[in-house]
Every structure is written in structure tokens, then in C-alpha cells.
């Protein structure tokens, strides 16, 4: 039986895989585990703009109330705001109902602890164990039953938090925002305008089913065109729950998470704010990031894919900057999770402070050509490449050919019968041929 919790909460097609029954069970078990010693555990609940949000929110809240919990309902709000509100309201936990960058038919339930951190695996396992067992919960009746408190100023509270992180206004900047028809559709434009920027907005007309639809950080084409048409200084794109951000420079070029991390690292180092002069990234980050950091007397530490693993490494060793190529950027001095609007504001402040274009700042990092090829294999043999002598010998041979100016990364898919073969190097044609040869070899030997 597969694990209920994935790398980012419980996720699936709403009302089919992620049912109201499951949402109720998650609410009840989550409330019991996260606040066992608190008679009235306090939960902050938020959601994005998906049509299924109301359905799942109602069931989730019912589960929490059945254990005597108090629910503070924040309404439509970005995921990172839940982490902020947890701390401000001294809640025991928070829950965000969102499937992030996924299409509208999907939804998800993501828990945060009272400090605004995503739950550790062992806590999720406790919640899952209760759901799968026949555990008998204590009966709550009369005044023991929980209740709901509305928080109509939730977005304003988060907005005030964001503005306090800025040390300069953004007057003079013209910015295009793509809010993905998602959770930041209102607060995104408002906070940038209050910071002094002139804002053009797209993707800010949610109807319940158009979240991430040809917009947002997974579909950058419209933003690129709008930046050029408006002759803006740059553009920013959020995803459905606004925990990630990607940018477009003044010429319509994508500025991905690796380039953004480079910009942040260089600026923070200049102000002696980059702890241990180190950035935490994943194994999927482009090798050009390592080269750019080294040239600027900074270092990188790599984790497995997933922003939760990036955060774990940051907390373990005292780092304050980390993230992923996809735009999950963790500025730990400000928030405990990826925060797209926060990252966008801080990026805008750097552009204003440096007096340079975003394109110039992004040019500090040169992207190394990268090729990704999927090898279709027997699902039971996905890990066998590690002990196959011929495959390992071929990987070593290719790494020697690249002469430390490239790399070979093998990564089995977590959900499909695939082994992903990724090569980086200076010569695109060469690494393309190498990646295909290695993928073919893996597919043949592990069929």
C-alpha cells in the first residue's frame, strides 16, 4: 500500500482520489496528533481558488471540530500565508487546501506545524496510521465540540508582514504579475502597488476551474509577451498557491530558480547576510549555478528533489537561502517555506537597489546545456541500475569524457516505470547523444 502523504501533503483528483471522507479523516487525525495535550487545538485553514476547495474545506473542518478543535478560516490565501498566520495567531497548526501548480481537477491538503514548518515524515506517519487503523477517538459532545472563527483580514495581515520585509520602496519599477488565477490573484497586485511599483496584472480572474490554465509559473509564454508589450522592467509569475515564483527579464527571457538563487546569493553576500556563504539546492539544479557561486566566493550544498529536503538541510546546518529550479525559494530570514510573493518583492528590491536590469543581474549565471531522457524500464527494477556493473562503468566513462565540465545524474521516477537520465555539459549535441545512448542501455538491461 502506497504512502498517503507525498512530498507535499496529500494530493489527488478532488472528489475521486481526494474525497470528502478522506478530508474528514485527515482533519480528525491531524487535530488529534498535532494537539493531543490541548483540549481546544487551534487550526488556521486556507485554500486556493479551485472549485473543489469548498467541498474539501467543509469536510476537513468537520473532522477538526469533531475532536474539539477551533478553526480559524482564512479563506482564499497563498500557502506561505498559513505559515505566517500560524505564528501570528499562535495556532497549533495550519492546513492549506491546494494542489499548487497542478490543474484544477486536482487538489491537496498540506499541514503546517505551529511554527509554520511542513510536518516531518514521522508526524505524517502518525496521522496516516490513525486513518488506516480502527482507532476510537474520544467522544466530544456539548461544549466540547469545536467551533469556527472567520478571519476576514487574513490577507491584510499577510500583506503587512510582506511589506515589513522591504527596506526600500519600489517606486519607479514597472512590473507585470501573472497570478495564475490562483491564491495570489488579489494580494499580489495589492502588495506590489502599496510598495510603490506600477503593476500590470494577468491571471487574476479566477473562476474555480482556470487556475494554472495557460498561465502562472508553469506557462510563461503570456507573461513574456506582456512584459515586451508593456515595456516593463520585468515580470513575475506565481503558481496556483503562490509558494513559488519565476521571473521574466526586460527582454522576455526566463529567469529560473537557479538564476534567482544566484542573484539573491550575490546580493546577500555583499551585505554579509548569506550565512556560511552557502546556498542549499537540489541535485536537479544546473551546474552553471555551482560555477556562478564559486566565482562569487559562495558555495552550494545539494539535497534530493523537494523543497522540504532543502529546508531540512537549511535548518540542520544554519543556512538561510535555498530553493529549487522550479521557483520554490526559501528566504529563511523571513519565512519558513517557499513564498512566491515574498521572493518577488525581495527580487524587485534588489533590482531597484542595484540599479541594473534583471537581465544583467541574471547574466551572472550561465546555464549549462542540459538534456533529460526517460528510460522505460520494469517498475520492479528501477533501482537495479545502481548494482549493474555495465551501467555503472558506462556512467563513469561518460563522466570522465566530460572532464569535470559536466555531469551525469540518474534518478528513478517515484510514480512511473521510468529511470530519468540527465546530462549536463558544454556541448549540447554531444550530451544529447550520450544521454540517449545511456537511456537505451538502461532500458535494455532493466526491461
N, C-alpha and C positions, 0 to 999 in steps of 0.2 A: 504494500500500500504506500503510495507516494506521500511525501510530507505535505501537510495542509498549507503551511507557510512557505512562500518562496523567498527570493532575495529582497522583496519589497512588499511584505504583507501577504494577504490572501487575495488572489485575483482570479477573475474568470468572467465568462459571459453572464451578465446580470439576469436573474430570474431563471437561469438554466443550470449553470455551474455554481455561481454565487447566488444562492437562493435566499429568500427571507428567513427560512428556517435556519440556515447556516449563519446568517447575520445575527439572528436572535441568540443562537448558541455562542457565537463569538462575544457578543455583548455580555451575556451572563457569565461565561467562563472568564473573560477578560477582567470583569469587575471583581470577581471572586479572587483571582490570582493577584491582581495588581494592588488590591487594597484589603487584604484579609483582616488586618487589625483595625480597620476603620469602619465604623458602623455605617457611615454615610459617605462612601467614596465619591470623590468629585471628578467628573469627566468633562472635558471640553470636546465637543463634536463639531466638525466642519465637513464640507463637501464641495465638489466642483459642480459644473453646470449640466452634467449628464441627466437625462430624463429619469434614469433609474435611481438617482440619488435619494429622492423622497421615499421610494419603496424600501431601500436598504436602511436608510436612516431611521425610519419608523421601527423596523424590526430590531435593529441594533440597540436603539434607545430602550425599547421594551425589555430587552434582555438585561440591560444595566439596571433599569428601575426595579426589575423583579428581584434583584439582590439587595435592594435598598439604596442604590446609588443615586447621586444627584447628577443631573446632566445640564451642562451649560451649552446651549445651542448657539453656535456662531454663524450658521448659515453658509452661504457660498463664500469661500475664502481660500487663499493659497495654502498649500500644505505647510510650508515653513511657518505660517502664522500660528498654527496649532502649537508648535514648539514654543513660540514666544508667549502665547496666551497661557499655556500651562504654567510658565514661570511667573508671569504677572499675577495670575489668579490663584497661585499656589494650589493647583489641581493635583490630584493623584496621578492622573493620566490623561491622554488625549487620543482621539481617533479621527483620522481623515478618511473620508469615503471618496475614493478616486482611483482611476486606473492610469493616471499620469498621461503618457503620450499615446496610449492605445486608443483605437476607435471607440465610438460612442456606445456600441453594444456591450463593451467590457466595463467592468467596474471593479473596485478593490476596497479592502478595509485594512488600514495601516495604523498600528498602535504606536504611541509615544509614551515614555515614562514622564514622571512629574518634572524632570529637569529638561525635557524636550529632546531626549535621545531616543532613537529607534530601539525597540526591545532587543535584548540579547537572545541568542538562539535558545538558551536554556529556559528563559521565561516563555518564549513562544511554545516550546515543547510542553511546558506545564499546562498552558491554555489548551493546546491540542489534545493532551492526554485526557483532560476533563471532558472535552467534546466527544471523544471517541469512547469514553468509558460510560458506565451506568451510575456515575456519581450522583448522590442525592444531595441537592442543595438545601440549605436551611430555608424554612418557610418564612416568608416575610408577609405580614398582614397588617391591616390597620395603618397606624402611623409609621410602621417600619418600611412601607413601600416607598420607593424613591419618587422624585419629582423633577420637573424640567424648569429651568430658568432661561429665558431668552436673553441674548446679548446683542442688542441692536447696534451697538457701537463697536463691534468686534473689528471691523475693517479699519475704523478710525484709530483704535488702539494700536493695531499693527502698523498703520501709516505713521503714527507718531514715533514708534520705535525705529522705523526705517529712516525717517528724517533726522533723528538724533545721531545716526551713524555718520552723517555727512559733515565734513569740516569746512566745506565751501559750497556756495550755491552754483547752480548750473546755468546761470544767465548767459545767453549768447549761443548756447548749443541748440541745434535743430535736430531732433531725433524722431525716427519712425519706430513705433512699437507695434509688434504683432502679438496679440494677447491670446491667440489660439482658440478664440471663442470659449475660453475656459475661466478658471477661477480668478485670474488677474484682470478680467475684462474691465472692471471699474477702478480698482485700486491702482493698477499700473499707470494709466494716464494721469490720474489724480495726483499721485505722489511725485511724478516727474514734473508736472506743471507747478506744484507747490514748491519744488526745489528750484524753479526758475527756468526750466527748459521750455522751448517751443516744441509741441508734440503733435505729430500726425499719427493717427491710430487706425490699424486694420485688425480684423479678427476680434472685434469687440461687440458682436451682435449674437450672443448665444441663443439657441432655440431648443436646446436639450439634445439635439442629435448632430449638431455640426461642430462639436468640439474636436480639435485637431484635424478637421476636414480641409485638406489642401491649404493648411495654414499652420502657424506655430513652428517650433524648433525642428520638427521632422519634415516640414515642407517650406523651404526657404525661398522658393522662386518668387513668390509675390512680394515678399519683403525686399528682395534685391531690386526688383523693378520699381518699387515705391521709393526706395532710397534714391535711386537715379532720377526718377521723375521729380521728386521734391527737392533734389539737390541738397539733401540733408547731410549732416556731418557723419551720421552712421545710423544703423538700425539695430534693434534688439528684438529677439524672438523668444517667447516663453513657451513652455508646453502646457498641457491641459490643467495641471495643478500648480504650475509656476514654481517648481522646485529646480528647474534647470533653465539655462539661458545660453543662447548662441547669438553671435553678432554678425553684422554685415558692415564692411567699411565704406568709405565715401565713394569708392569705385564699384561697389556691388559685389565685392569679393567676400566669401565666407571667412569668418574668424572663429575657428572652432575652439573647443575646450582647452586643447593643448596650447594654442596661441594665447588664449585668455589667461591661462595659468602663468605663462611666461611673462606677460605684461604685468600681472599682479606681483609676481615674484620679484621682478626687477625694480618695480616701484617700492615695494615693501622693504627690499634690501637697502635701497637708497636712504630710506628713513629709519633704518635699523629696527624694523618691525617684523622681519621674517625670522621666526625662531629657528635657531640652528642652521640658518641659511638653507633650509631644506623644504622641498615640495613633495607631497605624497601623491602618487599617481598609480594607475593600474598598468598591468602588463600590455594593455592594448594601446597605451599612449605612443605616439610617433617618436621614433628615435631622434628626430630633429629637436624635440623638447629637451632631451638629455644634453645634446650638443649646445643648444642655446643657453641652458642653465649653467653648464660648465664654463662657457665663455664669459659668463657674468658672475663667476665665483659662487655659484649655487650648486646644490646637489638635489638628486631625486631618489626617492625610495618607492619601490613598486610593490603593489598588492595584487591579489586576484581581482577579477572584474566585479564591480559592485560598489556603490558609494558607501555602503555600510562597512565594508572592509577597509576602505580608505579612512573612514572616521575612526575605526578601531585602532589603526596604526597611529593616527594623529594623537589620540588620547593616550595611547601606550607610551609614546616617546616624546610628548610635549611639542608637537608641530602645530602650526596654526594655519597652514594653507594646503589644500589638497583638492583633488577632483578628477573628473573623467573627461575624455574627449567629447562625450555627448553633451556636455554643458552642465553636469552636476558639479558645482563649485562650492566648496566648503570654506567659508571665512570664519574660522572658529573663534576669532576675537569678538564676533558679533552674534552668530547663531550656531546652533548645534546640528544643523542639517543643511543640505543644499538649498539655496534660496535665490531664485532667479531674479526677483525684483531687487533684492539687496545687491546682488552681484552686478546687475545692470547699473544701479546708482553709483556703486563704487567705481565701475569702469568709466562711467561718464565723468566722475570727479577726477580720475587720472588723466583723461583726455584734456579736460579743462586746465588742470594743474600743469601738465607737461607742455601745453601749447603746441602739440603736434597732432597730426591726423591719426585716426585709428589705424589706417593702413601703414603709416610709418612705424607706429608702435608695434604692430603685429609683425612687421618685417624682421624683427629681432630673431624670430624663429623661422627657419627654412624647413618646410615639410619634406621629409624623405619619401620618395616613391614607395608605395605600399600596395601589395597585391594579396587578396584573400580568396582562396579557392576551397570549396567544400568537397570533401571526400565522402561518398556514401558508403557506409560500412554496416556490418551486422551490429545491431544495437547492443548485443551482449559482449561485443569485442571492442568497444570504443576506447578502452584504456590499454588494450594489448600493444599499442604502438610503443609503449614505454619499455616493454621487455622483448620486443622483436629486434634482434641484433642487426639485421639488414637495414631496417628503417633507421635505427639509431646511428648506424655507420653512415648512411646517406645524409642524415641531418648534420653530422659532424663534418662531412666532406663539403657540404654547401656552406656551412659557417666558415670554414677555412677559406673557401673561394671568395667570401665577402670581405675578408681581411679586416674585421672589426669596424667596417663601414656599412654594416647591415646586420640583420639577424633573422633567425628562423623561429617562429613561435607556433607550437602545435597546441590546439585547445579543443577537446571534445565538447560537443553541444550538450547542454543539460537536458534538452527536451526532445531532440531528434536523433535518428541514427546517422549522425554526421561527425566527422572529425574535421575541424577547421584548420587549414594550413595558411599561415600568414608569413609573408616575406617582406622585408624592407631592404632597400639598397639604393645605390646611386643610379643604377641603370635599370629603367623600367622594363625594357624588353627582356633583359637578362633575368630579372627576378620573376617576371611573368612565366617564362619558360621553366624556371626552376620550381616554382610553386606548382605548376601543372604536373610536372614530372613526379614530384614528391606526393602530390594528392593521388595521382594514378597508382603509384606504388602502394600507398596506404590502403586505397580502395581494393586493390587486387589481393593484398595479403590478409586483409581483415574482413573479407566478404563472408 
